[in-house]
Amino acid sequence: MNDQMAGFYLREIDAQCRYALGAILQLNYGFEAYLKSQEGQAEEEQQRFLQHEIFRALHSFVHHTGNVASLLWPRGEDAPASRGSDLCARVDIDPNSLLNTPQIHAESERFAQRLTAWIGDDPATRSEEVGIGPLESGSGNQKNILCWYDPNDKWFVYLGQAYDVQNLATAIEDLRPAVNAALEVLDT
């Protein structure tokens, strides 16, 4: 891949990293407001709104993290593996990075397909649980949970798939300097 094309991809990877980290800030602000609303015995409607804001931030984080993964490690028939290899070499990222996992790649797949697959042939085995708190306070079987956030362990479960939010955020933070260094090389 030529440097000009690489520059486009690297700038987009950097933008997706910034969006993912912005979602973490949104998550932290939303969770802080949620905790304050519980202390002040806020209306149930306000607490539900804040809970939805937390999940919106988590979905945004996982989505943008998935976009980074799909640019660095493209999958599928139409995916040019050489693009991924070139970009990974430019940012010197380990192929075993937490960002290169099937659950993160699944985020770039179509939502309706994932939801249908999660529901499966026996919807009675699935729970529409949505909650915030220790995961143990839910049904206990993460595969059956629709949407849950454990703020103590920083785990987000969505459609039965668990995401280690803290370690993924750290991987995104660690990637940005390498992307920016690769962009500086292109600009010289």
C-alpha positions as CSV (number, residue, x, y, z in Angstrom):
1,M,0.0,0.0,0.0
2,N,1.4,3.4,-0.8
3,D,2.0,6.0,1.9
4,Q,-0.9,8.2,0.9
5,M,-3.4,5.4,1.2
6,A,-1.9,4.3,4.5
7,G,-2.2,7.8,5.7
8,F,-6.0,7.7,5.1
9,Y,-6.3,4.5,7.0
10,L,-4.1,5.5,9.9
11,R,-6.0,8.8,10.3
12,E,-9.2,6.8,10.4
13,I,-7.8,4.4,13.0
14,D,-6.7,7.3,15.1
15,A,-10.2,8.9,14.8
16,Q,-11.8,5.6,15.8
17,C,-9.5,5.3,18.8
18,R,-10.5,8.9,19.8
19,Y,-14.2,8.0,19.5
20,A,-13.7,4.9,21.6
21,L,-11.9,6.8,24.3
22,G,-14.5,9.5,24.2
23,A,-17.1,6.9,24.8
24,I,-15.2,5.8,27.9
25,L,-15.4,9.5,29.2
26,Q,-19.1,9.4,28.4
27,L,-19.4,6.2,30.3
28,N,-17.6,7.6,33.4
29,Y,-19.7,10.7,33.4
30,G,-22.9,8.7,33.0
31,F,-22.0,6.3,35.7
32,E,-21.1,9.1,38.1
33,A,-24.5,10.8,37.4
34,Y,-26.2,7.4,37.8
35,L,-24.6,6.9,41.3
36,K,-25.6,10.4,42.3
37,S,-29.2,9.8,41.2
38,Q,-29.4,6.7,43.4
39,E,-28.1,8.6,46.4
40,G,-30.6,11.4,45.9
41,Q,-33.5,9.0,45.3
42,A,-34.1,10.4,41.8
43,E,-37.2,9.5,39.9
44,E,-37.2,6.1,38.3
45,E,-37.5,7.6,34.9
46,Q,-34.3,9.7,35.4
47,Q,-32.5,6.6,36.7
48,R,-33.6,4.6,33.7
49,F,-32.5,7.4,31.4
50,L,-29.0,7.5,33.0
51,Q,-28.8,3.7,32.8
52,H,-29.5,3.9,29.0
53,E,-26.8,6.6,28.7
54,I,-24.3,4.2,30.3
55,F,-25.3,1.4,27.8
56,R,-25.2,3.9,24.9
57,A,-21.6,4.8,25.9
58,L,-20.6,1.1,26.2
59,H,-22.1,0.3,22.8
60,S,-20.3,3.2,21.3
61,F,-17.0,2.1,22.8
62,V,-17.3,-1.5,21.6
63,H,-18.5,-0.3,18.2
64,H,-15.5,2.0,17.6
65,T,-13.1,-0.6,19.0
66,G,-14.5,-3.1,16.5
67,N,-13.9,-0.5,13.7
68,V,-10.2,-0.3,14.7
69,A,-10.0,-4.1,14.7
70,S,-11.6,-4.4,11.3
71,L,-9.2,-1.9,9.8
72,L,-6.1,-3.6,11.3
73,W,-7.2,-7.2,10.8
74,P,-9.8,-7.3,8.0
75,R,-11.9,-10.4,7.7
76,G,-14.1,-11.9,5.1
77,E,-13.9,-12.5,1.4
78,D,-13.8,-8.8,0.5
79,A,-11.2,-8.0,3.0
80,P,-7.7,-7.2,1.7
81,A,-5.4,-9.0,4.1
82,S,-2.4,-7.1,2.7
83,R,-4.0,-3.8,3.9
84,G,-4.2,-5.2,7.5
85,S,-0.6,-6.6,7.3
86,D,0.7,-3.3,6.1
87,L,-1.1,-1.2,8.7
88,C,-0.1,-3.6,11.5
89,A,3.5,-3.4,10.5
90,R,3.3,0.4,10.4
91,V,2.0,0.6,14.0
92,D,4.0,-2.4,15.2
93,I,1.0,-4.1,16.9
94,D,1.1,-7.6,18.2
95,P,-1.3,-9.9,16.2
96,N,-2.3,-11.4,19.6
97,S,-3.5,-8.0,20.8
98,L,-6.8,-8.0,22.8
99,L,-8.1,-5.8,19.9
100,N,-7.8,-8.8,17.5
101,T,-10.4,-11.1,19.1
102,P,-13.5,-12.7,17.6
103,Q,-15.9,-10.8,19.9
104,I,-14.4,-7.5,18.9
105,H,-14.6,-8.4,15.2
106,A,-18.2,-9.4,15.7
107,E,-19.0,-5.8,16.5
108,S,-18.4,-4.9,12.9
109,E,-20.9,-7.5,11.8
110,R,-24.6,-6.7,11.2
111,F,-26.6,-6.1,14.4
112,A,-29.8,-7.9,13.3
113,Q,-27.9,-11.0,12.4
114,R,-26.2,-11.0,15.8
115,L,-29.4,-10.5,17.7
116,T,-31.2,-13.2,15.7
117,A,-28.3,-15.6,16.4
118,W,-28.3,-14.8,20.1
119,I,-32.1,-15.4,20.4
120,G,-31.7,-18.7,18.5
121,D,-34.3,-21.3,18.2
122,D,-35.3,-21.2,21.8
123,P,-36.0,-17.7,23.0
124,A,-37.2,-19.0,26.4
125,T,-33.6,-19.7,27.3
126,R,-32.7,-16.0,26.8
127,S,-33.2,-13.2,29.3
128,E,-34.0,-9.6,28.5
129,E,-32.0,-8.7,31.6
130,V,-30.6,-5.2,31.5
131,G,-28.7,-4.1,34.6
132,I,-25.8,-2.4,36.3
133,G,-24.0,-3.9,39.2
134,P,-22.1,-7.1,40.0
135,L,-22.7,-9.7,37.3
136,E,-23.6,-12.2,40.0
137,S,-26.7,-10.1,40.8
138,G,-28.1,-11.0,37.3
139,S,-29.1,-14.4,36.2
140,G,-25.6,-15.7,36.6
141,N,-25.4,-17.1,33.0
142,Q,-23.8,-14.3,30.9
143,K,-24.7,-16.2,27.7
144,N,-28.4,-15.5,28.3
145,I,-28.0,-11.8,29.3
146,L,-29.1,-9.1,26.8
147,C,-27.2,-6.2,28.3
148,W,-25.3,-5.8,31.7
149,Y,-22.5,-3.6,33.0
150,D,-20.4,-4.5,36.0
151,P,-18.7,-1.2,37.1
152,N,-16.5,-2.9,39.7
153,D,-14.8,-5.4,37.3
154,K,-15.4,-3.1,34.2
155,W,-17.1,-5.9,32.2
156,F,-19.9,-5.2,29.7
157,V,-22.0,-8.1,28.6
158,Y,-24.1,-7.7,25.4
159,L,-26.0,-10.4,23.6
160,G,-24.3,-13.0,25.8
161,Q,-20.8,-11.7,24.8
162,A,-18.5,-10.3,27.6
163,Y,-16.1,-7.4,26.9
164,D,-13.3,-6.4,29.2
165,V,-13.8,-2.7,28.9
166,Q,-10.8,-1.6,31.0
167,N,-8.3,-3.8,29.1
168,L,-9.7,-2.9,25.8
169,A,-9.6,0.8,26.6
170,T,-5.9,0.4,27.7
171,A,-5.2,-1.4,24.3
172,I,-6.8,1.5,22.5
173,E,-4.8,4.1,24.5
174,D,-1.6,2.1,23.8
175,L,-2.3,2.0,20.1
176,R,-2.8,5.8,19.6
177,P,0.9,6.8,20.0
178,A,2.0,4.1,17.5
179,V,-0.6,5.3,15.0
180,N,0.5,8.9,15.5
181,A,4.2,7.9,15.1
182,A,3.4,6.1,11.9
183,L,1.6,9.2,10.6
184,E,4.6,11.4,11.5
185,V,6.8,9.1,9.4
186,L,4.4,9.6,6.5
187,D,4.5,13.3,6.9
188,T,8.3,13.6,6.7
